[in-house]
């Protein structure tokens, strides 16, 4: 005689839409990394456009905007991280 298996395990299943804390942290921090990358890339792009517009021989606008965008990205991400540490 075959034993019937119960494939549904209600005590082990998570409610729909709920994720483990590990998955939530992974998504949160990977999102922060993409946000930082986007801010930095945007700052470098703006610096390159300014260098091209003003026809500078040395890419000063690119350097300044890259540094500014790195600090801006760190500020935004750290502000978000300190507001919602988990």
N, C-alpha and C positions, 0 to 999 in steps of 0.2 A: 504494500500500500504506500502511496506517495504522501509525503508530508506537505501540507500547504504552507507556502511561505508568504508572510505578510511583507510586502514590499514598502509599505508606508510606515515610516517610523516617526510619529508625531513628536516625540520627545527630542529627537536629534535634528529635525528640520528647523530651519530658520524661517520666521515669518517672511512673506513676500515683501521685497523691497529693503530688507535689512541686510547689512553686510557686516562682516567681522571687523573688529577694530583694526586689525592688521591691514585689511583691504582698504579701509577708510584712510588710514595713515598713508598708505602707498599712493592712493589717488590724490590726496591732499598735497603731498610733497612732490609728486611728479607734476601736478598742476602748477605748483610754485616754480619749479624749474622751467617749465614752458613759459610762464609769465615773465620770469627774469630774462630768459633768452629773447623773448619778443621785445621787451623794453630796450635791451642792449642793441639788438639788431636795428630797431627803429632809430635809436640815437645815432648809430654809425651811419645809417642811410641818410639821415638829416644832415650830418656832418659832411658827408660826401657831396650832397646836393649843394650845400653852402660853399664848399671848396670849389665846385664846378662853377657856381654862379659868380663868385668873386675872383675866379681864376688865380688862386693862390699857388705859389710854387711849392710851398711846404704845406702838407695837409693839416694845418692847425685846427681848423674847425672839426675835422674828423676826430682828431685826438681829444679835443676838449669835449665834444659831444659824447664820445665813447666813455670817457671818464665820468662825465656827468650822469650818463645813463646807467653806468654800473652802480654809482652811489644811489641814484634814484631807485633802481631795482632792489638793491639791498635794503633801503629804507622801507619801501612798500612791503616787501616780503617779511622783514623782521617785525614791522608794525602788525601785520596780519598774524604772524606766528605768536607774538607775545599777547595779542588780544585773545586768541583761541588756542592755547596750548593743550594738546591732547595726545 
